[in-house]
Amino acid sequence: MNITITEKELEAFVTEKVQSGAYENPDDVVAALLHLVKPHEEKFEALRKEILRGAEDFQPGRYRLQHE
């Protein structure tokens, strides 16, 4: 897989991380960032599914209003 970074600011960030010695190469920088993003994306997807399930349960007859 080849990835092209088209935003100069992001390209500079990746280059800086490699030049600083924090990462061996650009692939390692991208992999580390993806490992950080993946759990957030998974949580977002789970939340989205729960919202959709709740919306489906809101169909007539499938909910009760709670009164104080």
C-alpha positions as CSV (number, residue, x, y, z in Angstrom):
1,M,0.0,0.0,0.0
2,N,1.3,3.5,-0.9
3,I,0.0,6.6,0.9
4,T,0.5,10.1,-0.4
5,I,0.3,12.9,2.1
6,T,-1.0,15.9,0.2
7,E,-1.1,18.5,3.0
8,K,2.3,20.1,3.4
9,E,1.8,20.6,7.1
10,L,1.2,16.9,7.7
11,E,4.1,15.9,5.5
12,A,6.3,18.2,7.5
13,F,5.1,16.6,10.7
14,V,5.9,13.1,9.5
15,T,9.3,14.3,8.2
16,E,10.1,16.0,11.6
17,K,9.2,12.8,13.5
18,V,11.5,10.7,11.4
19,Q,14.4,13.2,11.5
20,S,14.1,13.5,15.3
21,G,14.8,9.8,15.5
22,A,11.4,9.1,17.2
23,Y,10.5,6.9,14.2
24,E,12.6,5.0,11.7
25,N,10.6,5.9,8.6
26,P,7.3,7.5,7.5
27,D,5.5,4.2,7.6
28,D,6.2,3.9,11.3
29,V,4.8,7.4,11.9
30,V,1.6,6.6,10.0
31,A,1.2,3.2,11.7
32,A,1.6,4.8,15.2
33,L,-1.0,7.4,14.3
34,L,-3.4,4.8,13.0
35,H,-3.1,2.8,16.2
36,L,-4.1,5.9,18.1
37,V,-7.1,6.6,15.9
38,K,-8.5,3.1,15.6
39,P,-9.9,2.7,19.1
40,H,-11.7,6.1,18.8
41,E,-13.2,5.1,15.4
42,E,-14.4,1.8,17.0
43,K,-16.0,3.6,19.9
44,F,-17.7,6.0,17.5
45,E,-19.0,3.2,15.4
46,A,-20.4,1.4,18.5
47,L,-22.1,4.6,19.6
48,R,-23.6,5.2,16.2
49,K,-25.0,1.7,16.2
50,E,-26.6,2.2,19.6
51,I,-28.1,5.5,18.4
52,L,-29.6,3.8,15.4
53,R,-31.0,1.0,17.6
54,G,-32.5,3.5,19.9
55,A,-34.1,5.4,17.0
56,E,-35.6,2.1,15.7
57,D,-37.0,1.4,19.2
58,F,-38.7,4.8,19.2
59,Q,-41.3,3.5,16.6
60,P,-44.9,3.7,17.8
61,G,-45.7,1.2,20.5
62,R,-42.1,0.3,21.3
63,Y,-41.5,2.9,24.1
64,R,-43.2,4.3,27.2
65,L,-43.0,7.8,28.4
66,Q,-41.9,8.2,32.0
67,H,-43.7,10.8,34.1
68,E,-42.5,12.2,37.3
